[in-house]
Structure formats: C-alpha cells, structure tokens
Amino acid sequence: STLLLPPALSLNQCRVKNAGPEPKIRELCHNVEELDLASNNIIDIDEVYKIVRAMPNLRFVNLSENDLSKCNRYSSKSIGSINRQKLEKIKSLVLNNTHIPWSGVELLLNIMPSIVDLHLSLNNYESIQLNAKKTYPNIKFLYLSGNPKLCNWNDIKLLMKTFPKLEALTMADCNIISIPEHVLIHLKNLISLNISNWPINSWISIDHLNRLPKLIKLRCQGIPVLNRFDTADERRQHLIARLPRIQRLNGSDISDDERVFAERAFIRWFIANPEESKPTRFFELQEIHGRVEPLAEVNLSPPKYA
C-alpha cells in the first residue's frame, strides 16, 4: 500500500535544504493542503518551487525563518522560465523573517496567482520596492509587522496600488508617525487595520480614521497619544468614543452598551479636565447624550464611631 501523508504536514526545524526527487514528493504528498517548512535551511527559491509544485492540492505554505535573502529574479532558473507551472490553488503564503527581497516576493506571487493571504513580517524592509505597473488583485490580507524602518507613506501608497483589493493591513511595530489626510483615499477599501506601536502623538491622526468608510476593525495599542491615560479602560473608552464606526477594537467586539458607556465617560473626562481642548467629537456626543452628570462618589468604608 502507498503511504500518504496527512493534509497538514509540519516539517518545522527538520534541516530541509533541497527538494529531493519530485516524483517521490508527488507520491507521498498528494493529499497535503497545508505545508509548514519554517526554520529550515532552504536558501534557493527554485527549491521552494520544486517542493510546492509537487503538491497539487497545496493551499497554505509557511517558509518563515528560512534565509531567502538571496532569492530574486536573477537567482531563479525554474521560476523565471517562460514554461513555469502556475500554482493556482495556493491561497496563503507566509514569508516572515526570511528577509526575502521584493523581487523574490514578486516571483512567488507571479507563480501563485491565487494568493489571498500574504505574510511579510520581520523582514527588515527599509522601503517597498514593487513594480508600480503590476497589480495583484487577489490579495486581501497583508501582514508587514515588525519592519521598523518602514516610515514613509509613499511606500504604503505603493502597497495599496499594487494590492488594490486589500481589505486588511497589519503593520504593527512600524515607524509611521502620523496618518495625514491626503493618504486616506488610498486606504478607502480597508475593513481592518493594525497600527499598534506606531509613534503617533496626535489625536488628529486617529480622528482621520473616521474618513475610511469601510473600516470596522482596528488594533491600536501602544501609541504615545494614549499614554496620558492611566488605565487600559480609559484608553479604550477614548478610542471607542472618537471612532463611531469601529465595531471591533484590539481584538474585542464593542457592544452597544459599551459604546454608550464609553461615550458618556468621554464627555465626563473633558468636563473634569476643562483645561483640555475639546474635540469636535465631544460636542457631537453632547448632542446625542445631552447633559451627562459626574459619577456619584460612594464611600463604602465602614462608619467610624467616636
């Protein structure tokens, strides 16, 4: 009887370097749909191609922690061939901490035209170097976290142009200092955005997110503008109050009751801190909630007797 490997195959930290005989891979891995090759010794993009093309049902491939820093259009013989086989079924490609150059990313995307989910975190990118004339409309989810040298909005504009149907952008731990108004048009299709640990110091950038008509999910932790609040509850309340369209914040759904409580707490905070400049949102919420009384101070300590 023929040995068939299971649909989910993990070869993490197995010192894999080369593909080996493709007929044998095809025989053993016909049913494999998810392949984890993270933390191996693969350095040649052609070896990646030989492995994945021998698995006809592959949908997910993880190549994280392999050193693909030398993989580009000049290093490839197989993928660069005009007769290369396209891998239509692969939907998710994970290339975290591979340091793969952008030309290598483009090579893989060109042979995997159905990719929806692309992970490029921790690759130490200094800029986005994609062909501005080429688009990949299938990509819906892009992960670029942990690239602290990314700091230029021109790079993000290029990303949005290259991936015009992008719905979710995760760029935590990058060095974007603001969200200027002129870039919002490029983000208009985003449903989900992660800007955690961006060095944003102004509420203006946060308020600009209200101009994104489809944005309903936001991760926004560790930004300096929130540091003035003592508690996580206060930080969450101010974000909820300022962002009326957001339905899920930092991984937690916002209930109707939580929103009302946060908006009223937001009003109280500005009343209790009259020296603070009141944003437009304060007056909008006053129109909605009317006069909001301070919370009563209740002393629950036991009575003292003489």
N, C-alpha and C positions, 0 to 999 in steps of 0.2 A: 504494500500500500504506500501511496505517496504522502510524505509529511507536508502538511500545510500549516504555515504559521498563522497565528490569530490576527483578527482585524486591527488590533492595536499592538504595535511592535516597538518596544523600547530597547535601544542599544546604547543607552547613555553610558559614557565613560568605558567604552569597550575597546579603545585604541584603534578604531576603524580608520584606515587611511585610504585604501583603494576599494574599488567596486568589486573586484573579483569577476568570475565568469558570469556574464549576464544571463545565459540560459538557466543557470542554477538559481539565480535570484528570481527569475520569472517563474520557475517551477515551485519554489518554496513560498514565494510572497504574492501569489496571485490574488489572495483574499485580503492582503494588507491595505487598510484605508488610512491608518494613522502611523507615521514613522517618526520616532524620536532618535535622532543621531547627535544629540547635544554632547558637548565636551568630549569630542574625539580628536583625531589627528588629520582630519580632512583639510587639505590646503588647495586642492585643484578643483576648479568649478566643473571641469569635464567629468571628474569622478562623481560629483553630485549628479550630473546629468545621466550618467550611465546607471546609477543606482535607481533614480526615481523613474526613469523611462521603462525600467524592467518591472515596475509595479503598476499594472494597468488600472487598478482601482484606487490608487492613492489619492486622498483628498487633503491630507494635512501632513506637512513636513517641518520638523524642527531641526535646524542646523546651528543653533546657538552654541557659543563657546568653541567653535572651530575657527582657526585663523584663516579667514578668507581675504586677508588684506591685499593679496597679490592677484586676486581674481578680477579680471577686466576683459574688455573686448579683444585685447591683444594676446591675452594668455590662453584663450579658448580656441581649440581646433574643432571640437564637435558642435558646440552650441552656435559658433559662428558660421557653420556650414549652411548653405542655402537649402540643403535637403534635410535639415534637422527636423526631428519629430516634435510636434507640439503636444504638450501635456495638458489636455483640456479639462481634466477632472479635478486638478488640484485647486483648492479654494483658499487654503491658509498656508502662509509661508512665514516662518519665524527665523530671523537672522540677528537676534540680539547678541551683542558683544562678539561679533565676528569681524568688525572693522572692514567689512566689505565696502569697496568704493562704489560710488553711484553708478559707474558704468557697468559694474558687476550686477548691481540690483536691476538695471535695465535689461541686461542679458537674460536674467532669470524671468523677469516679467514678460519678456517677449516670447519665451517658450512656455510660459504658464499664463495664458491669456485670460483665464477664468478666476484669477486670484481676487478674493474679496477682502481678505484679512491679511494685512502686511505689518510685520513687527521689525522695527529697525532701532530699537533702544540700545543705549550704552555702546554706541559705535564711534564716539568721539568725533562726530562730524563738526566741521567748522563752518560749513555752508551747505546749501542744497545745490547739487550740480546735476540737474536733469535736463534733458533735451526739451526745450520750451515748445518745440513743434510736435512733440509726441504726447499723446494722452492715453490714460488707462482708465476708462470709464467704469470698469467693473469693480474697482477698489472702493469699498465703503468704509472700512475701518483701518486707520493708520496709527501706529504707536511709535513715537520718537522720543520717549522719555530718557532722561539721563544723558543728554547731549548738551552740556552746559556752555559750549562755545557757540551754540546757535543763539543769535541775539538780534537778527536782522529781519524786519518784516518783509523785505523783498524776497527772502527765502520762503517765507510762509505763503506769500502770494504765488510764487512759482509752484509750490506744492499743490495749492488749490487749483491752479490752472492745469497741472499735469494729472491730477486726480479730480476731475470736475464733478463727480457724483459722490464725493466723500461726505459721509454722514457723521462720522465720529473721529475726532482728532485728539490724541492723547500725547501731550508734550510736557508732562511734569518735569521739574528739575532742569528746565532750560533757562536762558538768561534774557528773557524778554521783559523789558522794564515798563511797558505800557501797552495799551490797546487803543491806538489812535482811531479817530472817526473814519478816516479815509480808507482804512483796511476792511471795514465791516462788510462792504459789498462783496469781498472775496470769500467771506465766511457765511454767506447767507443761507447755504444749504445745510449747515451743521445742525444736527439734532443733539449731539453730545460733545462736550469739550472738557478737557482736563488741563488746567493751568496751575496746578499745585506747585508751590515753591518758586513761582515766578517772582522777581523782585519788584512787585508793583506797590507803589507808595501812595497812589491817588485813587479816591473813590470814583473819579471821572472814568477811569478805565473800566471799572466794574459796572458802572451805570451804562456804559456803551453797549454792554452785552444785551441790554433790553432792545437793541436795534436789530437783533438777529431773530427773525420771525419764527424759525423752526426750533430754536434751542430750548430744550426742556430738561436736559441732564447736564449738571455741572459739578466738577470736582475743583475745589478752590481752597485748599488748605495751605498753611504755611506762608501766606503772602504778608509782607510787612504792614500793609494798611490795616490788617486785623489785629496787630499786636497791641493796640491801645486798649483792647477789651481783656478783662481779667479771666473770663471763663469761656469755655467752648460753647456754652449755651448762648452767651451774648453774641459771640461771633456768628453763630448760625442764625440767630434772630435777625441781625442786621443784614445778612445776605438775603435771607428769605424776604424781608420787608422791601429791600431795594429791587428785587428781581421777581416781579409778579408772575412771569411765565414759567419759571423753573418749577418742575414737578418732582425732581429727584436731586438732592444736594448731598455731595460727599458720600454717595452710596446709599442714602436713606430717603425713602419717599417722604414727601411733605403732605401731611393730611390737611384737610380744610381747617380743622381745629387748631393745628399747629400754626398754620399761616395766620389765622386771626390773632392768636396769642402773640406771635412774633411781631405782627404789625402794630399791635397795641403797645407792646414792650418798646418798640422802636420810637413811637410817639412819646412815651413816658421818658425815655432816655434823653431825648432832646429837650423836653420840658425841665428835666432835672439838671441839665447841663446848658443853661441859657447862653453861655459864652461861645458855644459851638454854632457854626454857621449851619442853618437848616437847609437841607437839600430840597429840591422840588418835590421829591417823593414824600417828604414829611407833610406838606400841605395837601397832596393828593390823598394821603391816608387820613388826614383830619377830615376831609370831605366825606370819606367813606365811613369812618367810625365815630365822627362827632367828638364831643369832649371826652377825653379819657382821664379819669381820676387817678391820682397816685395810689399804689397799692397800700392798703392799711398795714401799719406796723403792729403786729400782735406779739405781746410779751407772754411767752409760755413758761417762764420760770416760776417756781413755787412762790407763793406770797411770803413776805417777811413780817414777822411779828416782833413787837418790842419785848 
